[in-house]
């Protein structure tokens, strides 16, 4: 690399700055899209890692193969007898059933709907650990709180659920029954921040037909056994207990790690599709760069002839044009990363204000460097064939061009 050649290349790009700017813009848009999408994808991975650490890899859950979310289909549930059976299986600890239903919530004249979760006060600590919640205002439910309720994070915010925020001591109605708000859980993210929490006895009063019919069972594996092995063991024994054929169970057992892995696969597929769409603009940009460099070769044919006539080698001519196209890619990539950073940060702020803390971008150095190198490579490769054509021009033909 010769500084004189680099200076010459940059000078040529500057002299044709309008065309250069348009070419940079074309690759800038593609890199911006890729950087933005991948930063959110990295953020989701970090969120899942943090969630796995908070909940713990020793958690398992049993759920009926119903339609929709747990508790939305009354024909599918886990019975109390089945929970007692699972509790006796070697390797299981803290086997707890949770009630779940869609409930009607009324505050003054406003009516809303949300998820009601019923749990035993003896299982409160385990429930809070599993759902990664802790009380941030007021208190949590205790024994005897049949007409008390704790609410998710969003209920204490104005215009989030109700027009006015709720506070400990407020009176509300759940399915037409009066309850007193005693506390609020901290932010989880997403619809879970609209959840409502009752004691299991209060839940059974609201839904007497659901007594001993649980929407979900959470448990912990003993330290001496692998959670995946325990999941297979529970599924096999519970299937035999229910008298069902293999593959025709009306329930499934899954480790928390499995659930996160499936969620991660879904996120990766979505990100891959979106990135492929963004790559279309990069392909368009590469065609634009190639077209720009072919035009530059035609415009500078005589100039190339003069350089070759005074001794410039083919490799020097090739380098000049490849450097110019690669430099356009470098500038477009760098600007795309900067613009993508601001767009991602702005999008993350909106997600946080919307109660979606899991949608936060992360900017690892590898992502920044990778996007810039990718853009530079695309630029250089796109300009290679025009540069090769320029390097093979014969001095005599080039000098008499035009």
C-alpha positions, 0 to 999 in steps of 0.5 A: 500500500502506497500513501500516494495511491491512497491519496489519489484514490480518495481525491478521485472519490472526492471529485465525484462526491455526489456519486460517492455519497449516493453509493455510501448511502446505499450500503449505509441503509443495509448495515444500519438495518443489520446492526440494529436487528443484531443488537436487539438479538444480542440483547435477547440472548443476554436477557435469557442468560440473566433470566436463567441465572435468576430462576435457576436451571433446576426448575421444571414445569408440568403443563397440560396440552391445552389450547392457548396459554395455561388456564384458558382451556378448562378441559385441560388441567393438572389435578391435585392427585397428580401433583401428590403423585409427582411429589413422591417421585424421587428427585423432586422438591418443592412441587407446587400447583398454580391456578391461572385464569383470565379475570375481570378487574374493575376500578371505579368505572373502568373495566379491564381483563388480566391474568389471575394467578392463585398460589398457596401462601406456603409456596409464596417464596418459590412462586416469587423465585420462579416468576422472578418477582419481588414486592416493591411497594406495600407487602405480599400476601399472607395467610388469611388474606382472602380479600386481599390482592397484589398486582403487577408493576403496571397497575401503579403507573398512570394510563398503563392499565387504568387512567389513574395509578393504583396504590396500596389500600385501594379497593377494586373488584375482581369478577364482582368481588371486593378486594383490597390492594396490599402491594405491587410486584416489580417489573418483569416485562411484557404482559406479565406486568399486568398479572394479579395475584391471589391466595389459592383459597381466594381463587377457589372462591372466585372459581369453585369449579377450578378447585384442585385443577391447576393450570401449571405445576412448578417444581425443583430438581434435587441437586443429585439429579439432572433436571433433564433426566428428572423430566423424562422420569416424571413424564414416564411415571405420570403417563403410566399413573394416568394410564395413557399411551406414549405420545398421547399424553395430555401433559408435557414436562419441560425443564426451564432450560428447555423452555429458554432454548426453544424461546432462543430458537424462535428468536434466532429464526426471527432475527435470521429472517429479518437479517436476510431481508436486510441483506437485500439492501446490501446486495442492492448496495453492492450492485450500486458500488459495482456500477459506480466503479464501472462508470469510474473505469470508463470515465478514467480510461485515458487516465489509466492509459497514461499511468500504464504508459509511465510504468504503472503495473496492473497490480497498482491499477487493480489496487487503486480501484479496489481501494476506492470501492472498499473505502466506500464500503468502509465509510458506509459501514461506519456510518451505518453502525453509528446510525444503527446505534442511535436507532437501537438505543432509541428503540430500547428506550421506547421498549423500556417505557412500554414495559418491555425491558427484555427488548434492550440492545447490546453492542458487543465490540465484535458486532461493531467491528464485524459490521464495518469489516463486512461492509468494507469487504462487500465494497471491495468485492463489488469493485474487484471486477471493474478494477480487474477490467481497468488493470487489463486495459492496454496502454495504447487502447486506453490512450486513444479512447475517445 
